[in-house]
Amino acid sequence: MQRFVDSSLAVVKESVKTITYESLNNIARLINGVSALLLAILPGKANILEGIQGWELRPTFRGPRLPRWMGNGVSSFNRLIHELSLDSDTSSTTDHSSGEEDNDGAYPPSPLSQSSRLSRASSYTRDDKIWTCWIIWIFSWIMGLRSPSNSVSHQPSPARSLKRVYTLKDHPVHLTTDRRRGVIEDLHVAIEIFIEAIFDAVHKAAHFLLSPSEAVRLMFRWLSSHSSDTDVSAGDLDVSAPTATLGEGDPTVTERKTTFSNTLNTDARTCQDVITEFGYPYEPICVVTADGYVLLLERIPRRDSRKAVYLQHGILDSSMGWVSNGVVGSPAFAAYDQGYDVFLGNFRGLVSREHVDKKISSREYWRYSINEHGTEDIPAMIEKIHEIKTSELKGSKPDPKEETDDDDDQPYKLWAVSHSLGGAAILMYVITRRIEEKSHRLSRMILLSPAGFHEDSNLVFTVAEYIFLLFAPILAPLVPGFYIPTRFFRMLLNKLARDFRNYPAVGGLVQTLMSYGVGGDSSNWVGVIGLPHYNMNDMPGVSFHVALHLAQMKHSKKFIMYDYGSPSANMKMYGSPQPFDLGEHYDLIDIPVDLVAGRRDNVIRPSMVKRHYSLMQESGVADVSYNEFGYAHLDFTFSHHEELLAFIMSRLLLEKPSSTNHQTGEQAVSTKKKKPETED
């Protein structure tokens, strides 16, 4: 009788699992199909979808090959790391039973091909099987259906299983591919676990009803051993594993503990994780601005190098953008391999609200404009770089091969590479430092699609401009910043990015709609939101006043500093009733400037970058160049373009011409730092 019940329950369980699994797959296919139909009728999708190369809706952390310009510059160690990562592709797919493949340069697997490869027994990963074991074990223990001692004796301990599963290869930090689960995959796993738990409980209940003596015996054994198992808790799921890492300043091997507690299977890698997993050194530097904001300046250190490069990201971005294309496709790694000491700047504006005042309110934290990026954030980070490099190079002799005309105060050269909003901020920094008669410490600026001029834009940005200008007094106190406020929705976005890759029609539809929202720019918007700096723990946001500042620039058709809303407030800040016009003071720029525009960039169009170029030429900037590439706005950082990397490296290798002194005369303007305020 018991055998008949077991067989019947097993058949019913497998039938229920099959029905639910296939039903969920069919729903996902239906959504994908409807998305494909909608995508087919949307206009202008051909150019938009060019940003998704081969429907690969995520930026790869590994380029396909070493580019020509790195043929002699990349170190032998990093070449070995690159080759090993390529060689391990085939073996890594066999180690993961989820059926994922690393499809660099190929189409991602469709839902149908995935389901055909996976049997019902292997429809979830080894991690999920471990969690199933835990759920069943805890459920049985609570119900009194199984003795904890028997559970341990008859099957492997979940903790021991976790130790076996979480090897170095399986940990997501050490993988160069994305192993997170999407929402659909999570539903598969949750349904599988639920069905297993329910049928296991039913099976045990039926077994004990048919064998009451066995039930009484196991209940007595459970009660007798209950006192010795009170220490069992859910916290045991965090298994510590020893790892070895090289110290930053000490070459000896030290040991640290790493706790694997990412139970939600999201991608929360940091810039540090990406840098170190490729074998590069890493150093985090804490920078505190004059107004109390805590910034993270990240470094790929070459302590003895007299060449340093400072890379600054744009809006809604972080330092991750400069390393997101792996060893052969990222400007940060390229500069390091060419002998540069690399510094990656991060603006203020994180959801975590890093500030010296731990109790700062959201409204106070987000009350800043682009002014603070250019006059607070960048000066603090560059002065920190100067302090570090001066200390490290003090007393050291320069390499005879390195021609340098630096004085004793700055025994190094510093180049700046900035994108989008970072370009506007670095221009503001240089001009205001010259006005204040302070050294900006830069030797050259390379500005990739810099912000500042925005009158030539599409209807979407024009509508946003008037919304911000007309309703600023109402919106400013209600919406201090633009970001995803809760951990749950940030986690959901992180997982949906995975689904957009698994279901390409859905991803293409979202890509098209997002592109419409930014004026038809064909950047890989869906791939960018899948980057791990948009994770459940933290993400970059945008202050309302930064968006309002951009609207003011667009409306005035000038590259102006923040308008405080009244002539009296502006007079107090700038010494004039109108906001300070940076474009009129380009004659203060005393270093070479390289401007780069994208022909397919509909966020900052080439005509707006040319405005910078023409004004600099008219102002007599000694060395200014203008170049165009066939890129969209985000292609400058989040796509692997050998041509762009070759250009950046060629500009970094150019020697600084003899400096030209510009007289400031009566052009000195008061540039006090103050948070944006709206007038009543």
Secondary structure in CASP SS format (residue, H / E / C, confidence):
PFRMAT SS
TARGET T0000
AUTHOR 0000-0000-0000
METHOD secondary structure of the structure
MODEL  1
M C 1.00
Q H 1.00
R H 1.00
F H 1.00
V H 1.00
D H 1.00
S H 1.00
S H 1.00
L H 1.00
A H 1.00
V H 1.00
V H 1.00
K H 1.00
E H 1.00
S H 1.00
V H 1.00
K H 1.00
T H 1.00
I H 1.00
T H 1.00
Y H 1.00
E H 1.00
S H 1.00
L H 1.00
N H 1.00
N H 1.00
I H 1.00
A H 1.00
R H 1.00
L H 1.00
I H 1.00
N H 1.00
G H 1.00
V H 1.00
S H 1.00
A H 1.00
L H 1.00
L H 1.00
L H 1.00
A H 1.00
I H 1.00
L C 1.00
P C 1.00
G C 1.00
K H 1.00
A H 1.00
N H 1.00
I H 1.00
L H 1.00
E H 1.00
G H 1.00
I C 1.00
Q H 1.00
G H 1.00
W H 1.00
E C 1.00
L C 1.00
R C 1.00
P C 1.00
T C 1.00
F C 1.00
R C 1.00
G C 1.00
P C 1.00
R C 1.00
L C 1.00
P C 1.00
R H 1.00
W H 1.00
M H 1.00
G C 1.00
N C 1.00
G C 1.00
V C 1.00
S C 1.00
S H 1.00
F H 1.00
N H 1.00
R H 1.00
L H 1.00
I H 1.00
H H 1.00
E H 1.00
L H 1.00
S H 1.00
L H 1.00
D H 1.00
S C 1.00
D H 1.00
T H 1.00
S H 1.00
S H 1.00
T H 1.00
T H 1.00
D H 1.00
H C 1.00
S C 1.00
S C 1.00
G C 1.00
E C 1.00
E C 1.00
D C 1.00
N C 1.00
D C 1.00
G C 1.00
A C 1.00
Y C 1.00
P C 1.00
P C 1.00
S C 1.00
P H 1.00
L H 1.00
S H 1.00
Q H 1.00
S H 1.00
S H 1.00
R H 1.00
L C 1.00
S C 1.00
R H 1.00
A H 1.00
S H 1.00
S C 1.00
Y C 1.00
T C 1.00
R H 1.00
D H 1.00
D H 1.00
K H 1.00
I H 1.00
W H 1.00
T H 1.00
C H 1.00
W H 1.00
I H 1.00
I H 1.00
W H 1.00
I H 1.00
F H 1.00
S H 1.00
W H 1.00
I H 1.00
M H 1.00
G C 1.00
L C 1.00
R C 1.00
S C 1.00
P H 1.00
S H 1.00
N H 1.00
S H 1.00
V H 1.00
S H 1.00
H H 1.00
Q C 1.00
P C 1.00
S C 1.00
P H 1.00
A H 1.00
R H 1.00
S H 1.00
L H 1.00
K H 1.00
R H 1.00
V H 1.00
Y C 1.00
T C 1.00
L C 1.00
K C 1.00
D C 1.00
H C 1.00
P H 1.00
V H 1.00
H H 1.00
L C 1.00
T C 1.00
T C 1.00
D C 1.00
R C 1.00
R C 1.00
R C 1.00
G C 1.00
V H 1.00
I H 1.00
E H 1.00
D H 1.00
L H 1.00
H H 1.00
V H 1.00
A H 1.00
I H 1.00
E H 1.00
I H 1.00
F H 1.00
I H 1.00
E H 1.00
A H 1.00
I H 1.00
F H 1.00
D H 1.00
A H 1.00
V H 1.00
H H 1.00
K H 1.00
A H 1.00
A H 1.00
H H 1.00
F H 1.00
L H 1.00
L H 1.00
S C 1.00
P H 1.00
S H 1.00
E H 1.00
A H 1.00
V H 1.00
R H 1.00
L H 1.00
M H 1.00
F H 1.00
R H 1.00
W H 1.00
L H 1.00
S H 1.00
S H 1.00
H C 1.00
S H 1.00
S H 1.00
D H 1.00
T C 1.00
D C 1.00
V C 1.00
S C 1.00
A H 1.00
G H 1.00
D H 1.00
L H 1.00
D C 1.00
V E 1.00
S E 1.00
A E 1.00
P E 1.00
T E 1.00
A E 1.00
T E 1.00
L E 1.00
G C 1.00
E C 1.00
G C 1.00
D C 1.00
P C 1.00
T C 1.00
V E 1.00
T E 1.00
E E 1.00
R E 1.00
K E 1.00
T E 1.00
T E 1.00
F E 1.00
S C 1.00
N C 1.00
T C 1.00
L C 1.00
N C 1.00
T C 1.00
D C 1.00
A C 1.00
R C 1.00
T C 1.00
C H 1.00
Q H 1.00
D H 1.00
V H 1.00
I H 1.00
T H 1.00
E H 1.00
F C 1.00
G C 1.00
Y C 1.00
P C 1.00
Y C 1.00
E E 1.00
P E 1.00
I E 1.00
C E 1.00
V E 1.00
V E 1.00
T C 1.00
A C 1.00
D C 1.00
G C 1.00
Y E 1.00
V E 1.00
L E 1.00
L E 1.00
L E 1.00
E E 1.00
R E 1.00
I E 1.00
P C 1.00
R C 1.00
R C 1.00
D C 1.00
S C 1.00
R C 1.00
K E 1.00
A E 1.00
V E 1.00
Y E 1.00
L E 1.00
Q E 1.00
H C 1.00
G C 1.00
I C 1.00
L C 1.00
D C 1.00
S C 1.00
S H 1.00
M H 1.00
G H 1.00
W H 1.00
V C 1.00
S C 1.00
N C 1.00
G C 1.00
V C 1.00
V C 1.00
G C 1.00
S C 1.00
P H 1.00
A H 1.00
F H 1.00
A H 1.00
A H 1.00
Y H 1.00
D H 1.00
Q C 1.00
G C 1.00
Y C 1.00
D E 1.00
V E 1.00
F E 1.00
L E 1.00
G E 1.00
N C 1.00
F C 1.00
R C 1.00
G C 1.00
L E 1.00
V C 1.00
S C 1.00
R C 1.00
E C 1.00
H E 1.00
V C 1.00
D C 1.00
K C 1.00
K C 1.00
I C 1.00
S C 1.00
S H 1.00
R H 1.00
E H 1.00
Y H 1.00
W C 1.00
R C 1.00
Y C 1.00
S C 1.00
I H 1.00
N H 1.00
E H 1.00
H H 1.00
G H 1.00
T H 1.00
E H 1.00
D H 1.00
I H 1.00
P H 1.00
A H 1.00
M H 1.00
I H 1.00
E H 1.00
K H 1.00
I H 1.00
H H 1.00
E H 1.00
I H 1.00
K H 1.00
T H 1.00
S H 1.00
E H 1.00
L H 1.00
K C 1.00
G C 1.00
S C 1.00
K C 1.00
P C 1.00
D C 1.00
P C 1.00
K C 1.00
E C 1.00
E C 1.00
T C 1.00
D C 1.00
D C 1.00
D C 1.00
D C 1.00
D C 1.00
Q C 1.00
P C 1.00
Y C 1.00
K E 1.00
L E 1.00
W E 1.00
A E 1.00
V E 1.00
S E 1.00
H E 1.00
S C 1.00
L H 1.00
G H 1.00
G H 1.00
A H 1.00
A H 1.00
I H 1.00
L H 1.00
M H 1.00
Y H 1.00
V H 1.00
I H 1.00
T H 1.00
R H 1.00
R H 1.00
I H 1.00
E C 1.00
E C 1.00
K C 1.00
S C 1.00
H C 1.00
R C 1.00
L C 1.00
S C 1.00
R E 1.00
M E 1.00
I E 1.00
L E 1.00
L E 1.00
S C 1.00
P C 1.00
A C 1.00
G C 1.00
F C 1.00
H C 1.00
E C 1.00
D C 1.00
S C 1.00
N C 1.00
L H 1.00
V H 1.00
F H 1.00
T H 1.00
V H 1.00
A H 1.00
E H 1.00
Y H 1.00
I H 1.00
F H 1.00
L H 1.00
L H 1.00
F H 1.00
A H 1.00
P H 1.00
I H 1.00
L H 1.00
A H 1.00
P H 1.00
L H 1.00
V C 1.00
P C 1.00
G E 1.00
F E 1.00
Y C 1.00
I C 1.00
P C 1.00
T C 1.00
R H 1.00
F H 1.00
F H 1.00
R H 1.00
M H 1.00
L H 1.00
L H 1.00
N H 1.00
K H 1.00
L H 1.00
A H 1.00
R H 1.00
D H 1.00
F H 1.00
R H 1.00
N H 1.00
Y C 1.00
P H 1.00
A H 1.00
V H 1.00
G H 1.00
G H 1.00
L H 1.00
V H 1.00
Q H 1.00
T H 1.00
L H 1.00
M H 1.00
S H 1.00
Y H 1.00
G H 1.00
V C 1.00
G C 1.00
G C 1.00
D C 1.00
S C 1.00
S C 1.00
N C 1.00
W H 1.00
V H 1.00
G H 1.00
V H 1.00
I H 1.00
G C 1.00
L C 1.00
P C 1.00
H C 1.00
Y C 1.00
N C 1.00
M C 1.00
N C 1.00
D C 1.00
M C 1.00
P E 1.00
G C 1.00
V E 1.00
S E 1.00
F H 1.00
H H 1.00
V H 1.00
A H 1.00
L H 1.00
H H 1.00
L H 1.00
A H 1.00
Q H 1.00
M H 1.00
K H 1.00
H H 1.00
S H 1.00
K C 1.00
K C 1.00
F C 1.00
I E 1.00
M C 1.00
Y C 1.00
D C 1.00
Y C 1.00
G C 1.00
S C 1.00
P H 1.00
S H 1.00
A H 1.00
N H 1.00
M H 1.00
K H 1.00
M H 1.00
Y H 1.00
G C 1.00
S C 1.00
P C 1.00
Q C 1.00
P C 1.00
F C 1.00
D E 1.00
L C 1.00
G H 1.00
E H 1.00
H H 1.00
Y H 1.00
D H 1.00
L H 1.00
I C 1.00
D C 1.00
I C 1.00
P C 1.00
V E 1.00
D E 1.00
L E 1.00
V E 1.00
A E 1.00
G E 1.00
R C 1.00
R C 1.00
D C 1.00
N C 1.00
V C 1.00
I C 1.00
R C 1.00
P H 1.00
S H 1.00
M H 1.00
V H 1.00
K H 1.00
R H 1.00
H H 1.00
Y H 1.00
S H 1.00
L H 1.00
M H 1.00
Q H 1.00
E H 1.00
S H 1.00
G C 1.00
V C 1.00
A C 1.00
D C 1.00
V E 1.00
S E 1.00
Y E 1.00
N E 1.00
E E 1.00
F E 1.00
G C 1.00
Y C 1.00
A C 1.00
H C 1.00
L C 1.00
D H 1.00
F H 1.00
T H 1.00
F H 1.00
S C 1.00
H C 1.00
H C 1.00
E H 1.00
E H 1.00
L H 1.00
L H 1.00
A H 1.00
F H 1.00
I H 1.00
M H 1.00
S H 1.00
R H 1.00
L H 1.00
L C 1.00
L C 1.00
E C 1.00
K C 1.00
P C 1.00
S C 1.00
S C 1.00
T C 1.00
N C 1.00
H C 1.00
Q C 1.00
T C 1.00
G H 1.00
E H 1.00
Q H 1.00
A C 1.00
V C 1.00
S C 1.00
T C 1.00
K C 1.00
K C 1.00
K C 1.00
K C 1.00
P C 1.00
E C 1.00
T C 1.00
E C 1.00
D C 1.00
END
